[in-house]
Amino acid sequence: MKKFYSKALDETCFEIEHRSGLRVLVFPKEGQKSSYAVIGTRYGSVNSGFYDENGELVKIPDGTAHFLEHKLFEGEKEGAFERYAKTGADANAYTSFDKTAYLFSATENFYDSLGILLDLVSSPYLTEENVAKEQGIIGQEIEMYDDNPDWQAFFGAISAAYKTHPIKKDIAGTKETIAVLTPELLYKIYNHFYSAGNMTLCVAGKVDPEKVEKIVNERCRLKENVKLSPAPITEEKGVSEKRIYKEMAVSKTLFGIAVKSDVDGLSKEEIYRRSVAVSLALDLVCGGMSRFYNDLYENNVMTDFAFESLASESYFNVVLTGVSDEPERVYKEFFESVEKLLKDGPDERDFEAVKRNAYGKFVFTFDSTELIANGALQADFLGLDLFKAAEVLKKTTADEVLKAAAWALSEENAVMAVITPEKKGK
């Protein structure tokens, strides 16, 4: 067990390299009432295949990572949710483009709940009957996403930006793609991606690192020494569609703007560094203090505006969403603001203000066990740790922000999805 201390943050992290290959990060927080744990595997919706031990390509149907997330809560005698109910823990899970994660928070019986977490990711229980049942349940979930205008604006933009990258496929898949799943195929996929060396456990709260290690020793039964051979992910230059329009049962028009960037040849750390710089650029261009944001809000052109960047080894993109009856105006003025930043550079006081604000938010995450653990997981998957991530933010320069903005906010690689109210009579 290794101990790391950040003087700048006054925070401590213990790193446990378990014999199985599982990486464990523990952040003791004595003053917290609740503790939190999350374990993630580097397997998400973009993983569309892998090579088995015979070198044969195993194709993964769209939506499988999300499907497996649901099924791991099953048990032969008792499901994980029923077990968590006895310890009083609040449990959940999520699947994203690049990972699947399982988590819980607890104010008591933390170590018992940690054992349940390790059990559920180590011991899948899959049968013809429970797989068929889940296909019906997730089929209904897919219909809900199809009817969700916010998701359609967000995901429609991402889908329009990419040509061949599997990020353009919905995380939940379709009813048709999940219909082909069988226990045999699910076990084969699970055994490849749910291996100890492909997973990280992050714990934060009123916890003892040695007790955490003891529970991991007792309950971790993940496969060891699995040689990961995911199928390569490729993407072509340019975008798939500059505009996507869809009518839905909404009262106002929604938009999603996506800009993709090429990550070929970039290390995980460089991708992370650029994502930090891009976040500062976005604050300057369209954050709460920007002229773009305030002009459009004050003139009632735009509401419910939000932006984020999504970063992984195989993709980087920026997504902006909101409500506006003039989406083309929002699009135009956003890229005019980007152009102005690139041409004139940031005002020195504005740059220092957004940087201080971003660093303040980062420090604030250490007041939340949930934010600590999930932030540590995200950083670890990009090859860093939370302490180094803080240093990256603190040392980011205005010049790095401009270079990152030129790379990540090119209108040439931008698209927009527009969700409009249904026409009367439909």
N, C-alpha and C positions, 0 to 999 in steps of 0.2 A: 504494500500500500504506500502510495506517495502522497505527500502533503504539499499543497501549493497555497501561497498567500499573496494577495494583491494589496500592497500598501495604499495604492491610490483609491481602491474601493473599500478597503478594510474588510475584505471577505476571504474566506478560506474554502478550498476545495480539496477533497480527497479522491484520488484516482486509484481504482482497483482493477488490475489486469487479471481477470479470473482465469483459472487454468483451462477453462473451456474455450477461451477466446473472447468471451463476453466482456465488453468494456463497461465499467461502472463508475459513475461520477456522483459524489455525495457532497452536498452543500449544507453543513449544519447551520441552523438558524434557531438559536435557543429561545428567542423572544416570540416566535410564532406559535399560534394556538393550533394550527393545522399543519400537517405534513403532506407532501405530494410526491408521487412517483410516476414516471412515464418510461416505457420501454418501446423502442422503435426499431424497425427493420428497414434496411435500404431496399425496399420493394414497394413500388407504387404503381399507379395506372399507366405510366409510360413504359414499364417493362413488359414488352409484348412477346418475349420469348427468351429461351436460354438453351444452351447445349448440354445434353446429359452426359453421363459418364462414358457413353459410346460415341460421343461426338455428334449425336443426332440432334437436330433442332426441334425443340418442343415449343410449339406456338401456344401463346397464352391468350385466350379469348378476352375481349374487352370487358372490363368490369370485374375481373377475377380477384384482384387485390382487395377491392371493396367487399366482395362476396366472402372471401376468407376472413376478413376482419369480423364480419357478422358471425361466421361459423365457429370461430375460436372461443366464443362465449358459451358454446354448448358443452355439455358433459354427459358421460354415460349414465350417471345416477343423479347428478345435480349440476346445474349450470353455474357459471361464474357469478352472475347477478344474484342468484339465490344465496350463494356463499358470502358475497359481499354484504348482503342484507344483514347477515348475522354478525358481521364485524362493525357495521355502521358506516362503512366506506361509501363514498359517492364515486362510481366508476363510469368510464366512457371509453371511446376509441374513435379514431378518425383515419381516413385514407386520403392522401393527397397525391399529387402527380408523382412525387419521388419517394414517398415513405408511407408506412402504415404504423400507427402508434396506439398503444394501449395505456390507460392511465387511471389513477384514482387519487382522491384526497381523503384524509382521515384525521379526526381529532382524537381518536383512541384506537387501540388494537392495530397500530400501524404495521407491525411486523407480521401479524397474521394476514393482513391484507396484502402485504408485499409477497408473501408466500403464494397467495391466490393468483396474483399477477404473474408470477413466474410459472405457476402450474398451467395457467390458461394459454400462455404462448408456447409452452413446451409439450402440451398433450392434446392435440386436436382430436375431436371425436366426430367422424364423418360417416354417415350412412346414406343409403339410397333414399330413405324416407325423409331424414332431416334436410338433405340437400334439396329434394323436391319441394319441401315446405318452404325453404328459404327462397327458392326461385319465385314463388308466388308473392312472398313478402317484399322482396327487393323489386319485383316487377311493379308493385304499387308505389314504391319509393321513386322509381324511375318516372312514373307518371306524374308524381308530385313535382319533380324537378322540371319536367317538360312544361308544366303549367305555372312555373315560378318565373315571373318576368325579370326579376333581379338576376337570377342565375342565367337566364337566356341572354341577357345583355352582357354579362361578364364572360360567360363561356363562349357565347357567339363570337365575341371579339377575338378571343384566343384562337378559336377554331379557324376564323377567317385569316389570321396572321400566318398560320403554318400550312405548309404543303404536304409534307410526308411524316413529320414528327408525330409520334403517338400522343403528344400532349393535346392534339386536336380531337382526340376521342374522349367522350364523356367518362368521368371517373367511375360512375356506376355501370357503364356499358349500356346495352339495350336488352330488351326482353329476349331477343333472338340470340345474342351472344352468350348470355348467362344460361340459356336453355340447354346448351351443349355440355355444361359442367357436370362431372361425375365425381364420386368420392376418389376414384383412382387418380384422375387427373389432378384434383385438388391436393391430394397427398403428395404427388410428385412435385408440384409447384412449391408446396409448403416445405418439403424436405430440402429444396434447393435454396430458397431465400430465407427461411427461418432457421438459420444456423447461427451459432454463437458469435462467430467472427464477423457476421454481417449485421450485428445488433448492438445497441447501446442502451444501458439503463441509467436514468438520471433521477436522483432523489434529492429533495430539499425540505428542510423543516427541522423540527425538534427531534433529531435522529442521531444515533451513534453509528459512525462508519463501521466499527467492528461488528456490531450487531447486524448491520446491512450485509456485510461480507459473510457472516455466519448463515443468514437466510439464503443468500445466493448459493453458498456451498451445499446447503441441504436440499434446495428446491429446484435449482436450475438443471434441467434435463435436455437442454437444447443440443442439437447435433453439433459435433465438433469436426474441424478439419475438412469442411466442405469446400471444394474448389469452385468458386463462383465463375460462371461463364455466361453472363447475360448477352443476349443478341445485341449487336451494335445498333445504335439509334442514329438515324441520318435525317438531315433536313436540307432542302434545296434553298437557293438564294431567292429573294423576293417573297411576296405574300400570295396567299391563295385567292382572296377576294378583298378588294378595297372597301366594299360596302356590303352589308347584309341587312335586309329589312324583313321584319316579321310583325304581323298583326297579332295582338293578344288582348285579353280582357283587362285593359288598363285605362285609367282616366287621363293620364298624361304620358307623354313620350319619354322613354328611357333610352340612354345611350351607354355604350361600352366602347372605349378606345383602347386598342392594344398596339404596342410597338415591340417588335422582337429584335434581338441582337444575336450576333454570331459568337458562340463561345468556343469554336474550334481552336485548339492549340493553347487555350488558357488553363492554368492550374486552378484547382479548387480555391486556393487562397486568393489568387488574383480575381476570380469571380466574386469572392466575398468582398474584397477590397473595393471592387467596382460597384457592388451593390450598395455599400455604405456611401460612396461618393454620389451615386445616382439618387439615393434617398435625400441627400442634402440638396442636390440639384432640383428635385421635385418640390422640396419645401420652398426654394427660392422662386421657382416658376409658377407654382399653383397652390402653395400652402396658404395658411390663414392670413399671412401678412402680405401676400403678393397682390399686385394690381389686378392681375387676371381674375383671381378669386373674388376680390372685393367689388370690382366693377360689375361682374356678372351677377353676383348676389344682390348688390344694391339696385340693379336694374331689373331684378326678378327674371333674369334669363336662365338661371340655373339654381337647383337646390339638391340636397342630399348627395353632394359631391364627395367622392373618396378616391384615393389612389394608393397603389402598392406596387412593389416589384417582386417578381417570383424568380428565384435563383436556384440552379442546380448544376450538376456537371454537364448536362446535355442541353440546357436551355437557359435563357434569360429573357424576361419580358417585363414591360411596364403596363399596367392596366388602370385606366381611369373610368369611373362610372358615375352616373348621376341622372337627374331628371331635368329635361329641358325641351321646350317646344321648338327650340332653335339649335339642334345638335350640330349642324354644320357650322354655325357661328362659334360654338364652344370649341369645336375641332380647330377651326381657323385661328382663333385667338390664342389657343394653347400653343400651337406651333409658332405663332408670331412671338409669343413670350419666350419660347425656347431659343428662337433665332436671336432675339435681343440679348439674352443672357450670353450666348456664344459670341456675339459681336462685341458687346460692351464689357463683358465680365461682370461678376457680382459686385454690388456695393459692399465695401469692406465692413461697414457696420451691420448690414443685412446678413452677410456671410457669418460673421461672428455670432450674431443673434440666433440664427437657425442652428449653428453648430452647438452653441451652449444649450439650446433647447433640446436638441437631439441627445446630447450627452446627459442632460438632466433626466430625460425620460429613461435612458439606459440605466442610470444609477437607481432610478425609482423602481426598476424591475426587481431589484434585490429586496424590496419590501414585500414581494409576492412570491410564495413558494412555487406557484403555478408558472409564473413568468420565468423564474430562475430555471426550473427543470426543462421547460419547453425551449427556452432560449439556448440552454446548454446542449440540448439534443440537436437543434438546428445548426448551431455552430460546429458541433462535432461532425455532423454529416458533411460539412464543407471544409473539414480538416483543421478547424481552429478550436479554441476554447473561449469561454466567456471573458476571461481576463485579457486575453490577447485581442479579442474583439473590441474591448473597451479602448485599448491602445490604438487600434486601427482608426477608430472614430476620432479619438483625440488628436491624432497626428495627420488626419486628412487635410490637404491643402486646397486652396481655391483653384489652383491649376489642375489638380487631380479631379476636382468636381467638373471643371469645364471639359476635360478630356473624356470623362465618363459620360457626361451629358451628350457630347457629340457622338459617342458610340451607341448610347442607349435610346436616344430620343430623336432619331432620324425620321422625318416624315416619309421618306422613301419606303420605310419598313412599317408604316402605320396603317391601321385599318379601323373601321368603325362598324359596330352592330347597332341598329336602331330598332327599338320595340315601340310600335305605334298603336293607338287605340283601334279596335276593330271598327270597320265601317258599318254604319247602320244598315240593318237588313240582313246581316250575317248571322 
